[in-house]
Amino acid sequence: MIQPHIEKRANYLDIEERLSKQDAILIELKSIIENHIRDEKELTPVIKELVKTWEAAHWLINLVKWVGIIAGAFIAFIALLKGTKP
């Protein structure tokens, strides 16, 4: 008759508990990664639209900046022509 294998290491239960905890952590990590990938796929169109909006706003900001520079130069030129009155 064959006897069942009996573990004779002293820390056998500790190792089994640690491995079980690690398995649970890995399963949880896998679900977190799967949720992250799913959320990323849902956000991709939104991010593309956000980039397009940013590019349009960047063009508008540059236009306003150039108008401000030209207006500032024009006002400085007018002030130079008028001079200062004591």
Residue pairs with C-beta under 8 A, 6 or more apart in sequence:
9 15
